Amino acid sequence: MAEGLGVTIRLEGDIDLAARDAAAAVIDRGVEEALEQHGTLVIDLGKVTFIDSSGLSCIAQACVRLEEAGERLELTSASPNVHRVLELTGLDHLVQDPPIS
């Protein structure tokens, strides 16, 4: 990707305590790439079937790191169930498109 455009990563499956470390590693790599490129990190949630507080924590931490550096985090392609969890936790402001049915 060209500098300043950003980085897209895709998560899939259940993002819960069992998958937290793997998801955190993917998100952390995405944050580092976005910071290097001075761009936005886009997390595609289209194949995420479930997310709990472990996954939400990874997303929230990435958001803080990026915002502190003057960059952004965006979430896309969330299913209605995942979008609802994001709404309940106040992270829905990061979602850039309507829920995917």
C-alpha positions in Angstrom: 0.0 0.0 0.0 1.2 3.5 -0.7 2.3 5.7 2.2 -0.5 7.5 4.0 -3.3 5.2 2.7 -3.2 2.7 5.5 -3.2 -1.0 6.2 -6.1 -3.5 6.1 -6.1 -6.7 8.2 -8.8 -9.4 8.3 -9.9 -11.2 11.4 -12.1 -14.4 11.3 -13.9 -16.8 13.5 -14.4 -16.3 17.2 -12.3 -13.6 18.8 -12.5 -14.7 22.4 -10.1 -15.6 25.2 -8.9 -18.7 23.3 -8.1 -16.6 20.2 -6.9 -13.5 22.0 -3.2 -13.9 21.6 -3.4 -14.7 17.9 -5.8 -11.8 17.2 -3.6 -9.5 19.3 -0.5 -10.5 17.3 -2.3 -9.8 14.0 -3.7 -6.4 15.2 -0.3 -5.4 16.7 1.4 -6.1 13.3 -1.3 -4.0 11.6 -0.8 -1.1 14.1 3.0 -1.2 13.5 2.5 -1.1 9.7 0.0 1.7 9.9 2.3 3.7 12.1 5.2 3.2 9.8 3.1 4.3 6.8 1.4 7.2 8.7 -2.0 5.8 7.7 -5.2 4.3 8.9 -5.5 0.7 10.2 -8.7 -0.9 8.9 -9.8 -4.1 10.6 -12.2 -6.1 8.4 -14.6 -8.0 10.7 -16.6 -9.7 7.9 -15.6 -13.2 8.9 -15.8 -12.7 12.7 -18.6 -14.8 14.1 -18.2 -13.8 17.8 -16.3 -11.3 19.8 -16.0 -11.0 23.6 -14.2 -8.6 25.9 -10.8 -10.2 25.0 -11.2 -9.2 21.4 -12.7 -5.8 22.2 -9.8 -5.1 24.5 -7.4 -5.8 21.6 -9.3 -3.4 19.3 -9.5 -0.7 22.0 -5.8 -0.9 22.8 -5.0 -0.6 19.1 -7.3 2.4 18.8 -5.5 4.2 21.7 -2.0 3.5 20.2 -3.0 4.8 16.9 -4.8 7.9 18.2 -1.9 8.8 20.4 0.2 8.8 17.2 -2.3 10.9 15.3 -3.6 8.0 13.2 -6.9 6.2 13.0 -8.5 2.9 13.4 -11.6 1.9 11.3 -13.7 -1.3 11.5 -15.6 -2.7 8.5 -17.9 -5.5 7.5 -19.2 -6.3 11.0 -22.1 -8.8 11.2 -25.2 -7.5 13.0 -24.2 -9.5 16.1 -20.7 -8.2 16.2 -22.0 -4.7 15.4 -24.4 -4.9 18.4 -21.5 -5.8 20.7 -19.5 -2.9 19.4 -22.6 -0.6 20.1 -23.0 -1.9 23.6 -19.3 -1.2 24.4 -19.1 2.2 22.7 -16.7 1.1 20.0 -19.3 1.5 17.2 -18.0 4.9 16.4 -15.1 3.1 14.7 -17.4 1.2 12.3 -17.3 2.8 8.8 -20.2 0.9 7.2 -23.6 -0.6 8.1 -23.7 -4.1 9.5 -23.5 -6.9 7.0 -26.6 -9.1 7.0 
